[in-house]
Each structure stands twice: as structure tokens, then as C-alpha cells.
């Protein structure tokens, strides 16, 4: 069953010269799939993520997420749809500095007026699963980058979203913290059957996914599926990035751990 179905999505920004950020893009994302979206700078990745998150609307084309057409929703309904069915993980964490780790995590449930007992139950599971028990009373400025991103992931998962959208989730992390976060997202995907769409420029991050969708100039370019070996998948991702014209010169000596 497809959680996301995009048909001929097009997004044109008006100006002195109209700019087509997304052009006739079609794809599906199945329930429980972990999809990476890659492409050079200016390829339309951010625009696509904004459309998938219902923050922006396509100029033309159709989009269905979890059986719902976001274009049919009022602003209030769209806000509720985002809060209930979508989870978001950003490169810069977006944690509220005045709240502790556990307060940041339960924020979506607080906004949804969930009972305290339900909040505590879900919170305790996530604190354990994401190895945050020892820092649950800390504030964001007391966390490492990896701890902050794990807190952000816990916040994105606590309301049990249908779809998790991740925008360069390892962009501000060192290699060890990046590996931890990617392994965590893989675990979430496999154990919770959470559908994940991750925008990334990092071929190592993409190699954790089931499939990589490549776009160029806002259009479908290619896609590849993971096979048994992540090392082989990683090399195929590098090969396609070089065809795309992405800057992979500095990545050619990268080795997977």
C-alpha cells in the first residue's frame, strides 16, 4: 500500500522570470519504506519536501498522503494533519531551548491534549529506545549533537506518525553521531514500520535506505534499490551522483564503517 502517491507534481515560482522548481515529478512511497531523495543543489529537493510536508502546495499535479489530498484541506485542517500524521526531523534539531529533553519530546502530545498517563508511557519507551534516559532532564544546550538529534527524532515519533520526513538529519553531526542516528532511523523503520522520506546529500546516509530517488532540475532522473550489501549500494549511489554532476570528488575515498 502506498503512503505517498505523487502524480506529475509541478511547482512554478512566479517572478520576473518564472522558475520551475519541480517539473512533472511522479513517484510512490510504500508503507514501511525508507526512501532517500538526492540531487545536486537547486534540483528541487527542498521544494519537494515542503510540498510533502503540506507547508507548500504544487502548482499542478496530484499528491495523496495516507489517503488524503492535502490540497483539499483548509489551513486549520492542514495544521492538524501535519501534527497528527507527519513527523519532522531537521538538520538543526529545532529543539525549544527553555524545555528539557522530556518536555521537548512530549510537546506534540501536550498540544494534542493527550492524557498524562499516555504521555508518560510513550515517553518512557522512547527514552529507552533512543538511549536518552540519562539526559531526560537536561536542556538542549547541555546535549551533544547526537543527543539533540535523537531528542528531535523522539519528538517526531511520539505521536506515532504515518510518515517521517527528515531534512539532512545528519548534516550537523560528526561521523560517529551520524552513524548512530542512521542506525536509529533504520531501527525505527524496521521495528515500527514507520515510513521515512529523507532528503540528503550524503551517499553514506543514503546507503542506509531501501531506495534512492534522484532528481535533477526538478525532474525524475533515476532510482536505485538496495541489494544485500550496503557497500555495493553505496558505490552505485556514488556512480549515479557522478552522472548527475554532483560534487563527489571529495567522497571517492570514503569508506563505510
LOMIVEX-599574 format. One line per 5 residues: their letters; for each residue x, y, z of N, C-alpha, C. Coordinates in Angstrom, 1 decimal. Example, Ala and Ser with C-alpha at 12.3 -4.5 7.8 and 13.67 -1.06 7.14 Angstrom:
% residues 2
AS) 13.2:-5.7:7.8:12.3:-4.5:7.8:13.2:-3.3:7.8; 12.8:-2.2:7.1:13.7:-1.1:7.1:12.9:0.0:7.9
END
This chain:
% residues 257
XXXXX) 0.8:-1.2:0.0:0.0:0.0:0.0:0.9:1.2:0.0; 0.5:2.2:-0.9:1.3:3.4:-1.0:0.9:4.4:0.1; 1.8:4.9:0.8:1.6:6.0:1.8:1.6:7.4:1.1; 2.5:7.5:0.1:2.6:8.7:-0.7:2.5:8.4:-2.2; 1.6:9.1:-2.9:1.5:9.0:-4.3:1.5:10.4:-4.9
XXXXX) 2.6:10.6:-5.7:2.7:11.9:-6.4:2.6:11.7:-7.9; 1.7:12.4:-8.5:1.5:12.3:-9.9:1.7:13.7:-10.6; 2.8:13.7:-11.4:3.1:14.9:-12.3:3.1:16.2:-11.4; 3.7:16.1:-10.3:3.9:17.3:-9.4:4.7:18.3:-10.1; 4.2:19.6:-10.1:4.9:20.7:-10.7:4.8:21.9:-9.8
XXXXX) 5.9:22.6:-9.6:5.9:23.8:-8.7:6.6:24.9:-9.5; 5.9:25.9:-9.8:6.5:27.1:-10.5:6.4:28.3:-9.6; 7.5:28.9:-9.4:7.6:30.2:-8.7:7.6:31.4:-9.6; 6.6:32.3:-9.4:6.5:33.4:-10.3:7.5:34.5:-9.9; 7.9:35.2:-10.8:8.8:36.3:-10.6:9.0:37.0:-12.0
XXXXX) 10.1:37.8:-12.1:10.4:38.4:-13.4:10.6:37.4:-14.4; 11.2:36.3:-14.0:11.3:35.1:-14.9:10.7:33.9:-14.1; 9.7:33.3:-14.6:9.1:32.2:-13.8:10.1:31.0:-13.7; 10.1:30.4:-12.5:11.1:29.4:-12.3:10.4:28.1:-11.9; 10.7:27.0:-12.6:10.1:25.7:-12.4:11.0:24.9:-11.4
XXXXX) 10.6:24.8:-10.1:11.4:24.1:-9.1:11.2:22.6:-9.2; 9.9:22.2:-9.5:9.6:20.8:-9.7:8.8:20.7:-11.0; 9.1:19.7:-11.8:8.5:19.6:-13.1:8.1:18.2:-13.4; 6.7:17.9:-13.4:6.1:16.7:-13.8:6.7:15.5:-13.0; 6.9:15.6:-11.7:7.5:14.5:-10.9:6.5:13.6:-10.4
XXXXX) 6.7:12.3:-10.7:5.8:11.2:-10.2:6.6:10.1:-9.5; 6.1:9.7:-8.4:6.7:8.6:-7.7:5.7:8.1:-6.6; 6.0:6.9:-6.0:5.2:6.4:-4.9:6.1:6.0:-3.8; 5.6:6.0:-2.6:6.4:5.5:-1.4:5.5:4.5:-0.7; 6.0:3.3:-0.6:5.2:2.3:0.0:5.2:2.3:1.6
XXXXX) 4.2:1.8:2.2:4.1:1.6:3.6:5.4:0.9:4.1; 6.1:1.5:5.1:7.2:0.9:5.7:8.5:1.1:4.9; 8.5:1.9:3.8:9.7:2.1:3.0:10.6:3.2:3.6; 11.9:3.1:3.4:12.8:4.1:3.9:13.5:4.6:2.6; 13.0:5.8:2.2:13.4:6.4:0.9:14.3:7.6:1.1
XXXXX) 15.4:7.6:0.3:16.3:8.8:0.3:16.0:9.6:-1.0; 16.0:10.9:-0.9:15.9:11.8:-2.1:17.2:12.5:-2.2; 17.9:12.4:-3.4:19.2:13.0:-3.7:19.1:13.8:-5.0; 20.0:14.8:-5.1:20.2:15.6:-6.3:21.1:16.7:-6.0; 21.6:17.3:-7.0:22.5:18.5:-6.9:21.8:19.7:-6.2
XXXXX) 22.6:20.6:-5.7:22.0:21.9:-5.2:21.1:22.5:-6.3; 19.9:22.9:-5.9:19.0:23.5:-6.9:18.2:22.5:-7.7; 18.2:21.3:-7.2:17.5:20.2:-8.0:16.0:20.1:-7.6; 15.6:20.8:-6.5:14.2:20.8:-6.1:13.9:20.0:-4.9; 15.0:19.5:-4.2:14.8:18.6:-3.0:14.0:19.3:-1.9
XXXXX) 14.4:20.5:-1.6:13.7:21.3:-0.5:12.3:21.6:-0.9; 12.1:22.0:-2.1:10.7:22.3:-2.6:9.9:21.1:-2.5; 10.4:20.0:-2.9:9.6:18.7:-2.8:9.3:18.4:-1.4; 10.2:18.6:-0.5:10.0:18.3:0.9:8.9:19.2:1.5; 8.9:20.5:1.1:7.9:21.4:1.5:6.5:21.0:1.1
XXXXX) 6.5:20.5:-0.2:5.2:20.0:-0.7:4.7:18.8:0.1; 5.6:17.9:0.3:5.3:16.6:1.0:4.8:16.9:2.5; 5.4:18.0:3.0:5.1:18.3:4.4:3.8:19.2:4.5; 3.2:19.5:3.3:2.0:20.3:3.2:2.2:21.7:3.6; 3.4:22.1:3.7:3.7:23.6:4.0:3.5:24.4:2.8
XXXXX) 3.8:23.8:1.6:3.6:24.4:0.3:2.7:23.5:-0.5; 2.1:24.1:-1.6:1.3:23.4:-2.5:1.8:23.4:-3.9; 1.6:22.3:-4.6:2.1:22.3:-6.0:1.3:23.2:-6.9; 1.9:23.7:-7.9:1.2:24.5:-8.9:0.2:23.6:-9.7; 0.6:22.4:-10.0:-0.3:21.4:-10.7:0.2:20.0:-10.3
XXXXX) -0.6:19.1:-10.7:-0.3:17.7:-10.3:-1.1:17.3:-9.1; -1.0:16.0:-8.7:-1.8:15.5:-7.6:-0.9:14.8:-6.6; -1.2:15.0:-5.3:-0.5:14.4:-4.2:-1.4:13.8:-3.2; -1.2:12.5:-2.9:-2.0:11.9:-1.8:-1.1:11.3:-0.8; -1.3:11.7:0.5:-0.6:11.2:1.6:-1.5:10.5:2.6
XXXXX) -1.3:9.3:2.9:-2.1:8.5:3.8:-3.6:8.6:3.4; -3.9:8.5:2.1:-5.3:8.6:1.7:-5.9:10.0:1.6; -5.1:11.0:1.9:-5.6:12.4:2.0:-4.9:13.3:0.9; -5.7:14.1:0.2:-5.2:15.1:-0.7:-5.0:16.4:0.1; -3.7:16.8:0.4:-3.5:18.0:1.2:-4.1:19.2:0.6
XXXXX) -4.3:19.3:-0.7:-4.8:20.5:-1.3:-6.2:20.7:-1.0; -6.9:19.7:-0.5:-8.3:19.8:-0.2:-8.5:20.3:1.2; -7.5:20.4:2.0:-7.6:20.8:3.4:-7.6:22.3:3.6; -8.3:22.8:4.6:-8.2:24.2:5.0:-6.9:24.3:5.8; -6.5:25.6:6.0:-5.3:25.8:6.8:-5.3:25.1:8.1
XXXXX) -6.5:25.2:8.8:-6.6:24.6:10.1:-6.5:23.0:10.0; -7.2:22.5:9.0:-7.1:21.0:8.8:-5.7:20.6:8.4; -5.0:21.4:7.6:-3.6:21.0:7.2:-2.7:21.0:8.4; -2.9:22.0:9.3:-2.1:22.1:10.5:-2.3:20.8:11.4; -3.6:20.4:11.5:-3.9:19.2:12.3:-3.4:17.9:11.6
XXXXX) -3.4:17.9:10.3:-2.9:16.8:9.5:-1.4:16.6:9.8; -0.7:17.7:9.7:0.8:17.7:10.0:1.1:17.2:11.4; 0.3:17.7:12.3:0.5:17.4:13.8:0.2:15.9:14.1; -0.8:15.4:13.4:-1.2:14.0:13.7:-0.6:12.9:12.9; -0.3:13.2:11.6:0.2:12.2:10.7:1.6:12.3:10.2
XXXXX) 2.2:13.4:10.4:3.6:13.6:9.9:4.5:13.9:11.1; 5.8:13.4:10.9:6.8:13.7:11.9:7.9:14.4:11.1; 8.6:15.3:11.8:9.7:16.1:11.1:11.0:16.0:11.9; 12.1:15.8:11.2:13.4:15.8:11.8:14.3:16.8:10.9; 14.9:17.8:11.5:15.6:18.8:10.7:17.1:18.7:11.0
XXXXX) 17.9:19.3:10.1:19.3:19.4:10.3:19.7:20.1:11.6; 19.0:21.2:11.9:19.4:22.0:13.1:18.6:21.7:14.3; 17.9:20.5:14.4:17.3:20.0:15.5:16.0:20.7:15.9; 15.9:22.0:15.9:14.7:22.8:16.2:14.1:22.5:17.6; 15.0:22.2:18.6:14.5:22.0:19.9:14.2:23.3:20.6
XXXXX) 13.3:23.3:21.5:13.0:24.6:22.3:13.9:24.7:23.4; 14.8:25.7:23.5:15.8:25.8:24.5:15.3:25.9:25.9; 14.1:26.4:26.1:13.6:26.5:27.5:13.0:25.3:28.1; 12.9:24.2:27.2:12.3:23.0:27.7:13.4:21.9:27.8; 13.1:21.0:28.8:14.1:19.9:28.9:13.9:18.9:27.8
XXXXX) 14.7:17.9:27.8:14.6:16.8:26.8:13.2:16.2:26.8; 12.8:15.8:28.0:11.5:15.1:28.0:10.3:16.0:27.7; 10.5:17.3:28.1:9.4:18.3:27.7:9.4:18.5:26.2; 10.5:18.6:25.6:10.6:18.7:24.1:9.9:17.5:23.4; 10.2:16.3:24.0:9.7:15.1:23.3:8.2:15.0:23.4
XXXXX) 7.6:15.3:24.6:6.2:15.2:24.7:5.4:16.4:24.2; 6.0:17.4:23.7:5.4:18.6:23.2:4.2:18.3:22.2; 4.4:17.4:21.2:3.2:17.1:20.3:2.0:16.5:21.0; 2.3:15.7:22.1:1.2:15.2:22.8:0.5:16.2:23.7; 1.3:17.1:24.2:0.8:18.2:25.0:-0.1:19.1:24.2
XXXXX) 0.3:19.4:23.0:-0.5:20.2:22.1:-1.8:19.4:21.7; -1.8:18.1:21.7:-2.9:17.3:21.3:-3.8:17.0:22.5; -3.4:17.5:23.7:-4.2:17.3:24.9:-4.3:15.8:25.3; -3.2:15.0:25.1:-3.2:13.6:25.4:-3.2:13.5:26.9; -3.8:12.4:27.5:-3.7:12.2:28.9:-2.2:12.0:29.4
XXXXX) -2.0:12.4:30.6:-0.6:12.4:31.2:-0.1:10.9:31.2; -1.0:10.0:31.5:-0.6:8.6:31.6:0.0:8.1:30.3; -0.7:8.5:29.2:-0.3:8.1:27.8:1.0:8.8:27.5; 1.2:10.0:27.8:2.4:10.7:27.6:3.6:10.0:28.2; 3.4:9.7:29.5:4.5:9.0:30.3:4.8:7.6:29.7
XXXXX) 3.8:6.9:29.3:4.0:5.6:28.7:4.9:5.7:27.4; 4.4:6.5:26.5:5.2:6.7:25.2:6.6:7.3:25.5; 6.7:8.2:26.4:7.9:8.9:26.7:9.0:7.9:27.2; 8.6:7.0:28.1:9.5:6.1:28.7:10.0:5.1:27.7; 9.1:4.7:26.8:9.6:3.7:25.7:10.6:4.4:24.8
XXXXX) 10.4:5.7:24.4:11.3:6.4:23.5:12.6:6.7:24.2; 12.5:7.1:25.5:13.8:7.4:26.2:14.7:6.2:26.2; 14.1:5.0:26.4:14.9:3.8:26.5:15.4:3.4:25.1; 14.5:3.4:24.1:14.9:3.0:22.7:15.9:3.9:22.1; 15.9:5.2:22.5:16.8:6.2:21.9:18.0:6.5:22.8
XXXXX) 18.1:5.8:23.9:19.2:5.9:24.8:19.3:7.4:25.3; 18.2:7.9:25.8:18.2:9.2:26.4:17.8:9.3:27.8; 17.8:8.1:28.5:17.4:8.1:29.9:18.2:8.9:30.8; 19.5:9.0:30.5:20.5:9.7:31.4:20.5:11.2:31.2; 19.8:11.7:30.1:19.8:13.1:29.9:18.3:13.7:29.8
XXXXX) 17.4:12.9:30.3:16.0:13.4:30.1:15.6:14.7:30.8; 16.4:15.0:31.8:16.1:16.3:32.5:17.0:17.4:32.0; 17.9:17.1:31.1:18.8:18.2:30.6:18.1:19.1:29.6; 18.7:20.3:29.4:18.2:21.2:28.5:19.1:21.1:27.2; 18.5:21.6:26.0:19.2:21.4:24.7:20.7:21.8:24.7
XXXXX) 21.0:22.9:25.4:22.4:23.4:25.4:23.3:22.6:26.2; 22.8:21.5:26.9:23.6:20.6:27.6:23.9:19.3:26.9; 23.3:19.2:25.7:23.4:18.0:24.9:24.5:18.0:23.8; 25.0:16.8:23.5:25.8:16.7:22.3:25.0:16.8:21.1; 25.6:16.9:19.9:24.8:17.0:18.7:24.0:15.7:18.5
XXXXX) 24.6:14.6:18.7:23.9:13.3:18.6:22.7:13.2:19.5; 22.9:13.6:20.8:21.8:13.5:21.8:20.7:14.5:21.4; 21.0:15.7:20.8:20.0:16.6:20.4:19.2:16.0:19.2; 19.9:15.4:18.3:19.2:14.9:17.1:18.3:13.7:17.6; 18.8:12.9:18.5:17.9:11.7:19.0:16.7:12.3:19.7
XXXXX) 16.9:13.4:20.4:15.7:14.0:21.1:14.7:14.5:20.1; 15.2:15.1:19.0:14.3:15.6:17.9:13.6:14.4:17.2; 14.3:13.3:17.1:13.7:12.1:16.5:12.6:11.5:17.4; 12.9:11.5:18.7:11.9:11.1:19.7:10.6:12.0:19.6; 10.9:13.3:19.5:9.7:14.2:19.4:8.9:13.9:18.2
XXXXX) 9.6:13.6:17.1:8.9:13.3:15.8:8.1:12.0:15.8; 8.5:11.1:16.7:7.9:9.8:16.7:6.8:9.6:17.8; 6.8:10.5:18.8:5.9:10.2:20.0:4.5:10.2:19.6; 4.0:10.9:18.6:2.6:10.9:18.2:2.3:9.8:17.2; 3.3:8.9:17.0:3.2:7.7:16.1:2.7:8.1:14.7
XXXXX) 3.5:8.9:14.0:3.1:9.5:12.7:3.1:8.4:11.6; 2.3:8.6:10.6:2.3:7.7:9.4:3.6:7.8:8.6; 4.1:9.1:8.5:5.2:9.4:7.7:6.2:10.3:8.4; 7.4:9.9:8.4:8.5:10.7:9.0:9.3:11.4:7.9; 9.4:12.7:7.9:10.2:13.5:6.9:11.4:14.0:7.6
XXXXX) 12.6:13.7:7.0:13.9:14.1:7.6:14.6:14.9:6.5; 15.0:16.1:6.9:15.7:17.0:6.1:17.2:17.1:6.5; 18.1:16.4:5.8:19.5:16.4:6.1:19.7:16.1:7.6; 19.2:15.0:8.2:19.2:14.8:9.6:20.6:14.6:10.2; 21.6:14.3:9.3:23.0:14.1:9.8:23.9:15.3:9.4
XXXXX) 23.3:16.3:8.9:24.1:17.4:8.3:25.0:18.1:9.3; 24.6:18.2:10.6:25.4:18.9:11.6:26.0:18.0:12.6; 26.2:16.7:12.2:26.7:15.7:13.2:28.1:15.2:12.7; 28.9:14.8:13.6:30.2:14.1:13.3:29.9:12.7:12.8; 30.9:12.0:12.3:30.6:10.7:11.7:30.1:9.7:12.7
XXXXX) 30.5:9.7:13.9:30.0:8.7:14.9:28.6:9.0:15.2; 28.2:10.3:15.5:26.8:10.6:15.8:25.9:10.4:14.6; 26.5:10.6:13.4:25.7:10.4:12.1:25.4:8.9:12.0; 26.3:8.0:12.3:26.1:6.6:12.2:25.1:6.2:13.2; 25.1:6.7:14.4:24.2:6.3:15.4:22.8:6.7:15.0
XXXXX) 22.6:8.0:14.5:21.3:8.5:14.0:20.8:7.6:12.9; 21.6:7.3:11.9:21.2:6.5:10.8:20.8:5.1:11.2; 21.5:4.5:12.1:21.1:3.2:12.6:19.8:3.2:13.4; 19.6:4.4:14.1:18.4:4.5:14.8:17.2:4.7:13.9; 17.4:5.5:12.8:16.3:5.6:11.8:16.0:4.3:11.2
XXXXX) 17.0:3.5:10.9:16.8:2.2:10.3:16.0:1.3:11.3; 16.3:1.3:12.6:15.6:0.6:13.6:14.2:1.0:13.7; 13.9:2.3:13.7:12.6:2.8:13.7:11.8:2.4:12.5; 12.4:2.4:11.4:11.8:2.0:10.1:11.4:0.5:10.2; 12.3:-0.3:10.6:12.1:-1.8:10.6:11.2:-2.2:11.8
XXXXX) 11.4:-1.7:13.0:10.7:-2.2:14.1:9.3:-1.6:14.3; 9.2:-0.3:13.9:7.9:0.4:14.0:7.1:0.4:12.7; 7.8:0.0:11.6:7.2:0.0:10.2:6.9:1.5:9.9; 7.7:2.4:10.4:7.4:3.8:10.0:8.0:4.1:8.7; 7.2:4.7:7.8:7.6:5.2:6.5:8.5:6.4:6.7
XXXXX) 9.7:6.4:6.0:10.6:7.6:6.2:11.0:8.1:4.8; 10.9:9.4:4.6:11.5:10.0:3.4:12.6:11.0:3.9; 13.8:10.7:3.5:14.9:11.5:3.9:15.6:12.2:2.8; 15.7:13.6:2.8:16.5:14.3:1.9:17.9:14.4:2.4; 18.9:14.0:1.6:20.3:14.0:2.0:21.2:14.3:0.8
XXXXX) 22.3:14.9:1.1:23.4:15.0:0.0:24.5:13.9:0.3; 24.3:13.2:1.4:25.4:12.3:1.9:25.1:10.9:1.4; 26.0:10.3:0.5:25.8:9.0:0.0:25.9:7.9:1.0; 26.6:8.2:2.1:26.7:7.2:3.2:25.3:7.1:3.9; 24.7:8.3:4.2:23.4:8.3:4.7:22.4:7.6:3.8
XXXXX) 22.4:7.9:2.5:21.5:7.3:1.6:21.6:5.8:1.5; 22.8:5.3:1.8:23.1:3.8:1.7:22.4:3.0:2.8; 21.8:3.7:3.8:21.0:3.0:4.8:19.6:2.8:4.4; 19.2:3.4:3.3:17.8:3.4:2.8:17.5:2.2:2.0; 16.2:2.0:1.7:15.8:0.9:0.8:15.9:1.3:-0.6
XXXXX) 15.7:2.6:-0.9:15.7:3.1:-2.3:16.2:4.5:-2.3; 16.8:4.9:-3.4:17.2:6.3:-3.5:16.6:6.8:-4.8; 15.9:7.9:-4.7:15.3:8.6:-5.8:16.1:9.8:-6.1; 16.6:9.9:-7.4:17.5:11.0:-7.8:16.7:12.0:-8.6; 16.8:13.3:-8.3:16.1:14.3:-9.1:17.1:15.3:-9.6
XXXXX) 16.9:15.9:-10.8:17.7:16.9:-11.4:16.9:17.9:-12.0; 17.1:19.2:-11.8:16.4:20.3:-12.3:14.9:20.0:-12.1; 14.5:19.5:-10.9:13.1:19.3:-10.6:12.4:18.1:-11.2; 13.2:17.3:-12.0:12.6:16.2:-12.7:13.2:14.9:-12.2; 12.4:13.8:-12.4:12.9:12.5:-12.1:14.1:12.2:-13.0
XXXXX) 15.2:11.7:-12.3:16.4:11.3:-13.1:16.6:9.8:-13.1; 16.5:9.2:-11.9:16.7:7.8:-11.8:16.4:7.3:-10.4; 16.4:6.0:-10.2:16.2:5.5:-8.8:16.9:4.1:-8.8; 17.4:3.8:-7.6:18.0:2.5:-7.4:17.6:1.9:-6.1; 17.5:0.6:-6.1:17.1:-0.1:-4.9:18.3:-0.8:-4.2
XXXXX) 18.2:-0.9:-2.9:19.2:-1.6:-2.1:19.2:-3.1:-2.4; 20.4:-3.6:-2.5:20.6:-5.1:-2.6:21.1:-5.6:-1.2; 21.8:-6.7:-1.2:22.2:-7.3:0.0:23.3:-6.5:0.7; 24.3:-6.0:0.0:25.4:-5.4:0.6:25.3:-3.9:0.5; 25.4:-3.2:1.7:25.4:-1.7:1.7:26.6:-1.1:1.0
XXXXX) 27.7:-1.8:1.0:28.9:-1.3:0.3:28.7:-1.2:-1.2; 28.0:-2.2:-1.7:27.7:-2.2:-3.2:26.7:-1.1:-3.5; 25.7:-0.9:-2.6:24.7:0.1:-2.8:25.3:1.5:-2.8; 26.2:1.7:-1.8:26.9:2.9:-1.6:27.7:3.3:-2.9; 28.3:2.3:-3.5:29.1:2.5:-4.7:28.2:2.9:-5.9
XXXXX) 27.0:2.2:-6.0:26.1:2.6:-7.0:25.5:4.0:-6.9; 25.3:4.4:-5.6:24.9:5.8:-5.3:25.9:6.8:-5.8; 27.2:6.5:-5.5:28.3:7.4:-5.9:28.3:7.5:-7.5; 28.2:6.3:-8.1:28.2:6.3:-9.6:27.1:7.2:-10.2; 25.9:7.1:-9.6:24.8:7.9:-10.1:25.0:9.4:-9.8
XXXXX) 25.5:9.7:-8.6:25.8:11.1:-8.3:26.8:11.7:-9.3; 27.8:10.9:-9.7:28.7:11.4:-10.7:28.0:11.7:-12.0; 27.1:10.8:-12.4:26.3:11.1:-13.6:25.4:12.3:-13.5; 24.9:12.6:-12.3:24.1:13.7:-12.0:24.9:15.0:-12.1; 26.2:14.9:-11.9:27.0:16.1:-11.9:27.2:16.6:-10.5
XXXXX) 26.8:15.8:-9.5:27.1:16.2:-8.1:28.5:16.2:-7.8; 28.9:16.9:-6.8:30.3:17.0:-6.4:30.7:15.8:-5.5; 31.2:14.8:-6.2:31.5:13.6:-5.4:33.0:13.4:-5.4; 33.8:14.3:-5.9:35.3:14.1:-5.9:35.8:13.9:-4.5; 35.2:14.7:-3.5:35.7:14.6:-2.2:35.2:13.3:-1.4
XXXXX) 34.3:12.6:-2.1:33.7:11.4:-1.5:34.3:10.1:-2.0; 35.2:10.2:-3.0:35.6:9.0:-3.7:36.5:8.1:-2.8; 37.1:8.7:-1.7:37.9:7.9:-0.9:37.2:7.5:0.4; 35.9:7.8:0.5:35.2:7.5:1.7:35.0:6.0:1.8; 35.2:5.5:3.0:34.9:4.0:3.2:33.8:3.9:4.3
XX) 33.0:2.9:4.1:31.9:2.7:5.0:32.5:1.9:6.2; 32.0:2.3:7.4:32.4:1.6:8.6:31.5:0.4:8.9
END
